[in-house]
Amino acid sequence: MRYLFKVHNDDKVDELSRYLLFWIMWRLWKGRNALVFNKNVISAREIIQLATTDTQEWIDNVIHQAKLSEETTIHRTRRDKWQPPSRGWVKCNYDASHHEGSGLQDLVG
């Protein structure tokens, strides 16, 4: 594990390789589960291909988005803070936990 983290933190190693080792371990675990529970054998070549695809998707969608978010935060100014709506308007702020429906009916079913 120390070696994995050493490689992961080494800026001289390309980004894909720094994350790939962890995704290989994940795909090995999933391959083990496929064998144990479904009697499905996944080849080493397929595990590496899947792990590489997973890693690239992770980098594209999580790592790069986090970097963009950091850059956006750095460039914000005081005027970007929340402001109340203009007179006569109602502003509704909500987060990702919003669900359609009232909630109670959905729970009671």
C-alpha positions as CSV (number, residue, x, y, z in Angstrom):
1,M,0.0,0.0,0.0
2,R,2.9,2.4,0.7
3,Y,4.2,1.8,-2.8
4,L,0.7,2.6,-4.3
5,F,0.5,5.8,-2.4
6,K,4.1,6.7,-3.2
7,V,3.3,6.3,-6.9
8,H,0.0,8.1,-6.5
9,N,1.7,11.2,-5.0
10,D,4.7,11.2,-7.5
11,D,4.2,14.2,-9.8
12,K,6.7,12.6,-12.2
13,V,4.3,9.8,-12.9
14,D,1.6,10.6,-15.5
15,E,-1.9,11.2,-14.1
16,L,-3.5,8.0,-15.6
17,S,-0.9,5.8,-14.0
18,R,-1.2,7.5,-10.6
19,Y,-4.9,6.5,-10.4
20,L,-4.8,3.3,-12.4
21,L,-3.3,1.2,-9.7
22,F,-6.3,1.8,-7.4
23,W,-8.8,1.1,-10.2
24,I,-7.0,-2.1,-11.0
25,M,-7.5,-3.2,-7.4
26,W,-11.2,-2.2,-7.7
27,R,-11.7,-4.2,-10.9
28,L,-9.8,-7.2,-9.4
29,W,-12.3,-7.1,-6.5
30,K,-15.3,-6.9,-8.9
31,G,-13.8,-9.7,-10.9
32,R,-13.5,-11.8,-7.8
33,N,-17.1,-11.2,-7.0
34,A,-18.2,-12.0,-10.5
35,L,-16.4,-15.4,-10.2
36,V,-17.6,-16.2,-6.7
37,F,-21.2,-15.1,-7.1
38,N,-21.9,-15.6,-10.8
39,K,-19.3,-18.1,-11.9
40,N,-18.2,-15.6,-14.5
41,V,-14.4,-15.5,-15.3
42,I,-13.0,-12.1,-16.3
43,S,-9.6,-12.2,-18.0
44,A,-6.7,-10.2,-16.8
45,R,-6.7,-8.3,-20.1
46,E,-10.3,-7.3,-19.6
47,I,-9.7,-6.3,-16.0
48,I,-6.9,-4.0,-17.2
49,Q,-9.0,-2.6,-20.1
50,L,-12.0,-1.9,-17.7
51,A,-9.7,-0.4,-15.1
52,T,-8.1,1.9,-17.7
53,T,-11.5,3.1,-18.9
54,D,-12.7,3.6,-15.3
55,T,-9.6,5.6,-14.5
56,Q,-9.9,7.8,-17.5
57,E,-13.6,8.5,-16.8
58,W,-12.7,9.3,-13.1
59,I,-10.0,11.7,-14.2
60,D,-12.3,13.4,-16.8
61,N,-15.3,13.7,-14.6
62,V,-14.0,14.1,-11.0
63,I,-10.4,15.3,-11.0
64,H,-10.7,17.8,-13.9
65,Q,-14.1,19.1,-12.6
66,A,-12.5,19.6,-9.1
67,K,-9.7,21.6,-10.7
68,L,-12.2,23.7,-12.7
69,S,-14.2,24.3,-9.5
70,E,-11.0,25.5,-7.7
71,E,-10.3,27.9,-10.5
72,T,-13.8,29.2,-10.4
73,T,-13.7,29.7,-6.7
74,I,-10.4,31.6,-6.9
75,H,-11.8,34.0,-9.6
76,R,-14.9,34.8,-7.6
77,T,-15.3,38.3,-6.2
78,R,-17.4,39.8,-3.5
79,R,-20.3,40.5,-5.8
80,D,-20.7,36.7,-6.4
81,K,-22.1,36.2,-2.9
82,W,-25.7,35.4,-2.4
83,Q,-28.0,38.4,-2.8
84,P,-31.7,38.6,-1.9
85,P,-34.1,38.8,-4.9
86,S,-35.4,42.0,-6.2
87,R,-38.6,43.3,-4.6
88,G,-41.6,41.4,-5.9
89,W,-39.6,38.2,-6.6
90,V,-39.4,35.0,-4.6
91,K,-36.1,33.1,-4.6
92,C,-36.1,29.4,-3.8
93,N,-32.7,27.9,-3.0
94,Y,-32.3,24.1,-2.8
95,D,-29.6,21.5,-2.9
96,A,-29.1,18.1,-4.5
97,S,-31.3,16.4,-1.9
98,H,-34.5,17.8,-3.6
99,H,-37.0,15.1,-4.6
100,E,-40.2,15.3,-6.6
101,G,-43.4,15.0,-4.6
102,S,-44.2,15.9,-1.1
103,G,-42.1,13.2,0.5
104,L,-44.7,12.0,3.0
105,Q,-46.9,10.3,0.4
106,D,-43.8,8.7,-1.1
107,L,-42.8,7.2,2.3
108,V,-46.2,6.0,3.2
109,G,-46.8,4.6,-0.3
